[in-house]
Amino acid sequence: SGRRDLTTKRMQTTRTRKRTTSVSRPDRDTHRDDIAAIGRDLKRYVWILGGLVLLLWAVELLDLLLVGGSLDRLGIRPRTVGGLIGVPLHPLLHLGLGHVALNSIGLLLFGGLVILRDERDFWTTVLLGTLIGGLGVWLFGRPSIHVGASGVVFALFGYLLLTGWFDRSVGAILLSAVVFLLWGSALFGLSPMQVGISWEAHLFGFLAGGFAAWLRARRRRVKLPVKPAA
């Protein structure tokens, strides 16, 4: 009888292991798929950010080496018809390698944080920073030629800083708080006291980024289910 009991216990243990294995394999497969999907997303984000930065450098090197900096004439010239071409083009144009280097760092830093949160928000913020920020400069900027991707960088910065205010979720508030603590001093770039920079591009880019943050919060509220009244 002792042998029979031992044999029965072994059979039960074997069956339990088979059941556990049959249940755990799909879970492991799901985890692998999730990890693979995250890896693919991160790779795409690297290609997107790296591609944009390479585009900035390629345009600037072309401008310096082949046409002697004359592409800068295509920047935003406020309140002139010819200057409107600078609205979509101004983020691609820079005043030297130091200028493009600084904006590349900002684009990688703030752009990386935004795209990790939501790729759709990244493209929305870049587009609004280019168009709304550019139009703001065209309408209200000083009589000069305004170039550089700093308006887009400040749009990304504005999105990160204001998303907590508009979204009101714990994660969004923490994100905005961390960004303010680490890079809040960048707000001085909005001051008209800054010499030799387009503070107008910073200001209107920042406002465009805030608008992008508001659009995200509005979209999120629309998706939330409405609780029926009691």
Disulfide bonds with the S-S distance in Angstrom:
none
